Amino acid sequence: MTAARPAQRDVWRTDPATLRDVVLDRDALEDRLGQCPALERIWILCLLDRPQEAITEGRALLSQSKDQFRPLLVLAQAYQRQYSWHEAARLQEEALCLARTRSREALVRRQIGLRLFDEARFREAAQEFEWARDLYRAVGNREHQAHACQQAMHRALELAPPAGCEEFQGHRAEVRSSIGRCPHTSAEQASGRSTKDLETHRPRSTPPSPSSPDSST
């Protein structure tokens, strides 16, 4: 999760088929908007399908924050709700560079997996969910998050085409950036490169053993 969220029961839930958070009680979420922290408010705006408001407030929060890790992730979620894969990917990569601990890296990789799932890049999504699961297990006391990543990985693999058939079935098609220029827009996005191009150079560490110690968390 990228922010403290309102109580889940009867208010929102995660659809196990789409892996998206969906609204159950819109009125309760609307009421929550006026009394919650800025980070949670941006997430709720995303959930209420008000992504442009979430982006505006997310940019403002990012510019004011000393620790930009969670603001980057929640702003990426807002762009993801607009199907602006490029900007979401770029913000997630920035958050990954700021992670510094296994628990934070796990959170980013899970969010990257959710974006890849939305892009129908299911096999790549499954790899990120697996990575996040192993990181959560290595940290310890994160069984709920590890289990959620495991379920997401299985769902992605259910939808993944047979190995080697992705290009024929369109699951690896390039996604062109459709958002306008903004202070966060990079030259790569302006040139229309796909999110897969953006992720090619992502630094990846060796996934930890669940039993390995982690002094950084």
C-alpha positions in Angstrom: 0.0 0.0 0.0 1.2 3.5 -0.7 -0.7 5.3 1.9 -2.8 4.8 5.0 -6.2 3.7 3.7 -9.7 3.8 5.2 -11.1 0.6 6.7 -11.6 -1.8 3.9 -14.7 -3.6 4.9 -17.8 -2.3 3.0 -15.9 0.7 1.7 -13.5 -0.8 -0.9 -12.0 -4.0 -2.0 -9.4 -5.4 -4.4 -10.9 -7.3 -7.3 -9.0 -10.6 -7.5 -9.6 -10.8 -11.3 -8.4 -7.3 -12.3 -6.2 -6.6 -9.2 -7.7 -3.2 -9.0 -9.1 -1.5 -5.9 -12.8 -0.9 -6.4 -15.4 1.2 -4.5 -18.1 -0.4 -2.4 -19.3 2.7 -0.5 -18.7 5.9 -2.5 -20.4 8.1 0.0 -18.1 6.9 2.8 -15.0 7.6 0.7 -16.3 11.1 -0.3 -16.9 11.9 3.4 -13.3 10.7 4.2 -11.8 13.2 1.7 -12.2 16.2 4.0 -10.6 14.6 7.0 -7.7 12.5 5.9 -3.9 13.1 5.3 -2.8 14.4 1.9 -1.3 11.0 0.9 -4.5 9.1 1.6 -6.6 11.8 0.0 -4.8 11.4 -3.3 -5.3 7.6 -3.2 -9.0 8.1 -2.5 -9.3 10.5 -5.5 -7.8 7.8 -7.6 -10.3 5.2 -6.3 -13.1 7.6 -7.0 -12.0 7.9 -10.6 -10.9 11.5 -10.2 -7.3 11.0 -11.4 -6.7 14.6 -12.7 -7.4 16.0 -9.3 -5.2 13.3 -7.8 -2.4 14.3 -10.2 -2.7 18.0 -9.4 -2.6 17.3 -5.6 0.0 14.6 -6.0 2.4 17.0 -7.8 1.9 19.6 -5.1 2.6 17.1 -2.4 5.7 15.8 -4.2 7.1 19.3 -4.5 6.6 19.9 -0.8 7.9 16.6 0.6 11.4 15.9 1.9 10.9 12.2 1.7 9.4 11.8 -1.8 9.2 8.0 -1.8 5.4 7.5 -1.0 4.3 10.7 -2.9 6.1 9.3 -6.0 4.2 6.1 -5.7 0.7 7.5 -5.1 1.3 10.0 -8.0 2.2 7.1 -10.2 -1.1 5.4 -9.2 -2.9 8.5 -10.4 -1.2 8.4 -13.7 -1.9 4.7 -14.0 -5.6 5.4 -13.5 -5.4 7.6 -16.6 -3.6 4.8 -18.5 -0.5 7.1 -18.7 1.9 4.2 -18.5 5.0 6.2 -19.3 4.7 8.7 -16.5 3.6 6.0 -14.0 6.6 3.9 -14.9 9.1 6.8 -14.6 7.8 7.8 -11.2 8.0 4.2 -10.0 11.6 4.0 -11.2 12.4 7.1 -9.2 10.8 5.6 -6.1 12.8 2.4 -6.7 16.0 4.5 -6.6 14.8 5.9 -3.2 13.7 2.6 -1.7 17.0 1.7 0.2 15.3 -1.0 2.2 13.8 -4.4 1.2 10.4 -3.5 2.5 10.3 -0.3 0.4 11.7 -2.1 -2.6 9.0 -4.8 -2.2 6.3 -2.1 -2.2 7.6 -0.5 -5.4 8.0 -3.8 -7.2 4.4 -4.7 -6.3 3.2 -1.4 -7.7 5.3 -2.0 -10.8 3.7 -5.4 -11.1 0.2 -3.9 -10.9 1.0 -1.4 -13.7 2.4 -4.2 -15.9 -0.7 -6.2 -15.2 -2.9 -3.2 -16.3 -0.8 -3.0 -19.5 -1.5 -6.7 -20.1 2.2 -7.5 -19.8 1.2 -10.5 -17.5 4.4 -12.5 -17.5 6.5 -9.5 -16.6 4.0 -8.6 -13.9 4.3 -12.1 -12.5 8.0 -11.6 -12.2 7.6 -8.4 -10.3 5.0 -9.9 -8.0 7.4 -12.8 -7.3 10.2 -10.4 -6.6 8.1 -8.4 -4.2 6.9 -11.6 -2.5 10.5 -12.8 -1.9 11.5 -9.4 -0.5 8.6 -9.4 1.9 9.5 -12.9 3.1 13.1 -11.8 3.6 12.0 -8.8 5.7 9.8 -11.0 8.0 6.5 -10.2 9.6 5.1 -9.3 6.2 3.1 -12.5 5.5 -0.1 -10.7 4.5 1.8 -8.7 1.9 3.7 -11.7 0.7 0.5 -13.7 0.3 -1.1 -10.9 -1.7 1.9 -10.8 -4.0 1.7 -14.6 -4.4 -2.0 -14.4 -5.3 -1.3 -11.6 -7.8 1.5 -13.6 -9.3 -0.8 -16.6 -9.8 -3.5 -14.4 -11.4 -0.9 -12.9 -13.8 0.3 -16.3 -14.8 -3.2 -17.5 -15.5 -3.6 -14.7 -18.0 -0.1 -14.9 -19.5 0.2 -16.3 -23.0 2.5 -19.3 -23.6 6.2 -18.4 -23.5 7.3 -17.0 -26.9 3.8 -16.2 -28.0 3.4 -12.7 -26.5 4.3 -10.7 -29.6 1.8 -12.7 -31.7 -1.0 -12.1 -29.2 -0.3 -8.5 -28.7 0.6 -8.6 -25.0 4.0 -7.1 -25.6 2.8 -4.2 -27.9 4.5 -0.9 -27.2 2.5 1.6 -25.3 2.9 5.2 -26.5 2.9 8.1 -24.0 -0.2 10.2 -24.3 0.3 12.8 -21.6 1.3 16.4 -22.1 4.5 18.1 -21.1 4.9 18.8 -17.4 7.8 19.3 -15.0 8.2 15.5 -14.6 8.1 14.7 -18.3 11.4 13.4 -19.6 13.0 13.5 -23.1 12.4 9.7 -23.3 8.7 10.2 -22.9 8.5 13.0 -25.4 10.1 10.8 -28.0 7.3 8.2 -27.5 9.4 5.3 -26.1 7.5 2.4 -24.5 7.6 1.6 -20.8 9.5 -1.5 -21.7 12.3 0.7 -23.1 12.2 2.7 -19.9 12.6 -0.4 -17.7 15.4 -2.0 -19.7 18.1 -0.3 -17.7 16.5 -0.7 -14.3 19.1 -1.9 -11.7 18.1 -5.2 -10.2 19.7 -6.8 -7.2 19.9 -10.5 -6.6 16.6 -11.6 -5.0 17.1 -12.5 -1.4 16.6 -15.8 0.3 13.6 -15.5 2.7 15.9 -16.5 5.5 18.7 -14.0 4.8 19.2 -11.1 7.3 18.4 -7.5 6.2 19.9 -4.9 8.5 18.6 -2.0 6.3 14.9 -2.5 7.2 
